[in-house]
Amino acid sequence: MINFPAICIANGAAILLLLVILSGSRRVLRHEFFDEKVYYAMVTFNILQCFTETAAFFVDGKMLYGYHTLSILLNTILFINNIVFAYSWTLFADYKLFEDMQRIKRIYPFVAIPAILIIIGCLINLATPVFFVVDEYNIYHRTDLFIIPYAVTYFYLAYGVVLIYSYRKKVNKYLFLPVILFMIPIAIGSLLQFFFYGYSLVWLGVAIGMISLFINVQKESSCVDMLSGLFNRHHLNNLLLAHSQKGETASALAGIMLDIDGFKSINDRFGHIVGDDAISIVGKMLRTVVGDKGVLCRYGGDEFIVLMYINSQKEITDMIEKIKTRAMLFNESEKKPYRISFSIGYGTYENKHDSIDDFLRKIDVSMYDDKTRKIREGIFSDRRQYP
C-alpha cells in the first residue's frame, strides 16, 4: 500500500536538504573542477529523482487518460537516473583520489558498460516489460529482472567505497571523504524501500549522504592546500593551538621547516606552471617519506612544515636525512628541468616557555641559518639547481 503523505514528506525533506547544498554551492564551489561538476550533477539527479518518484507514486493505480503511459515513462526515468547517479559516484571518488582526466577517459568507458546495458534495458522497457510492468489497472509491479539494476547500482556504490579505502593512503594527499557517513543513510533507505514498496526513503537517505559529503568537502577545501595536497597554514595553526592546550605530554612536539632552494628561479626560468608542478611533487615526496609518522603542512609559498612527536633528537635528524635522500633520488631518476633540494631547520615546542609564534619563529630562524650557510659555502646557487 502506498503511503503518499509519507512519500511527500520524505522527498520534500530531501529536496529541502539538497537546496541547502545548491544555495551554498553558489557561494563556495567554483564548478570549474571535474569533481565539483560531478558532485553538482549528483545533487541535480537527486532532486530530479525526488520529484519523479513522487509523481510516479501519485499516478500509480489511477485510471485517468494518459496515466498509464506517464507511469511507464516516470518509472523508466527513475531506473535510468538511479544508475547514472551511482556511476557518477564512481567518477567523483576516482577523480578526488587521482585528479587524472586521462585515467578517467581510459578506464571509465569500460566501467560504464553495465550502466549502459541497464539504460538500454530501461529504454526497451518503454515498449515491453523488462525490469517492471504497469498492469491494466495502472499499478506498478517489479519483474524478476528488477534485481539486476539494484545489483549494478550497489556495485557502483561499493566500487567507489573500495576505491577510496584502497588508495586514500597511497595518493599522497589529505582527503576528507566520509564514505561511511555517505553510504550508511543510502544503504538504510534503499534497503527499506527494496523490501517495503510504497514508502520512499532511499532519496532522503541519499540527500543526507550528500549533505555529509558536502560538509566534508568544504572542510577539506578550508584545511587542505589543493596544490600540494598537504594541510594548509590555517590547519597548522589549529593543530598547534590544540597542542598548546594539552599541557605537558609524554613526547615532545618537533617541527621541521623546509624551504625549496631556488624556487623563485624555477618560476622565473620555466614559468609558474612548472613551479606549481614542483610544489605538487614536493607534497607527494614528503607524504611518501613522512607517512603516518608526522603531519605535513604547506606553510606558505615554497615552505613546508613537518610536525611529529618524538622521544629523542635522533628521530628529527633521521627524518631530515630521509627527506634529503628522497630528494636526491628524485633528482637522479626524474627528468625534470629543475632539481629539488631543501634548506632545513628544526626545533621543539617547549610548552612551558614557547608560544605558537615562538615555536614557528624558532624553526624559521633555524631554516634560514641553514640557507645562509649554503649561500656562504657556495653549496646553493642557481647553477646547481638545474641539470
C-alpha positions, 0 to 999 in steps of 0.5 A: 500500500502506498503511503503518499503523505509519507512519500511527500514528506520524505522527498520534500525533506530531501529536496529541502536538504539538497537546496541547502547544498545548491544555495551554498554551492553558489557561494563556495564551489567554483564548478570549474573542477571535474569533481565539483561538476560531478558532485553538482550533477549528483545533487541535480539527479537527486532532486530530479529523482525526488520529484519523479518518484513522487509523481510516479507514486501519485499516478500509480493505480489511477485510471485517468487518460494518459496515466498509464503511459506517464507511469511507464515513462516516470518509472523508466526515468527513475531506473535510468537516473538511479544508475547514472547517479551511482556511476557518477559516484564512481567518477567523483571518488576516482577523480578526488583520489587521482585528479587524472582526466586521462585515467578517467577517459581510459578506464571509465568507458569500460566501467560504464558498460553495465550502466549502459546495458541497464539504460538500454534495458530501461529504454526497451522497457518503454515498449515491453516489460523488462525490469517492471510492468504497469498492469491494466489497472495502472499499478506498478509491479517489479519483474524478476529482472528488477534485481539486476539494476539494484545489483549494478547500482550497489556495485557502483556504490561499493566500487567507489567505497573500495576505491577510496579505502584502497588508495586514500593512503597511497595518493599522497594527499589529505582527503576528507571523504566520509564514505561511511557517513555517505553510504550508511543513510543510502544503504538504510533507505534503499534497503527499506524501500527494496523490501517495503514498496510504497514508502520512499526513503532511499532519496532522503537517505541519499540527500543526507549522504550528500549533505555529509559529503558536502560538509566534508568537502568544504572542510577539506577545501578550508584545511587542505592546500589543493596544490600540494595536497598537504594541510594548509597554514590555517590547519597548522595553526589549529593543530598547534593551538590544540597542542598548546592546550594539552599541557605537558605530554609524554613526547615532545612536539618537533617541527621541521621547516623546509624551504625549496632552494631556488624556487623563485628561479624555477618560476622565473626560468620555466614559468609558474606552471612548472613551479606549481608542478614542483610544489605538487611533487614536493607534497607527494615526496614528503607524504611518501617519506613522512607517512603516518609518522608526522603531519605535513603542512604547506606553510606558505609559498615554497615552505613546508612544515613537518610536525611529529612527536618524538622521544629523542633528537635522533628521530628529527635528524633521521627524518631530515636525512630521509627527506634529503635522500628522497630528494636526491633520488628524485633528482637522479631518476626524474627528468625534470628541468629543475632539481629539488633540494631543501634548506632545513631547520628544526626545533621543539615546542617547549610548552612551558616557555614557547608560544605558537609564534615562538615555536614557528619563529624558532624553526624559521630562524633555524631554516634560514641559518641553514640557507645562509650557510649554503649561500656562504659555502657556495653549496646553493646557487642557481647553477646547481639547481638545474641539470 
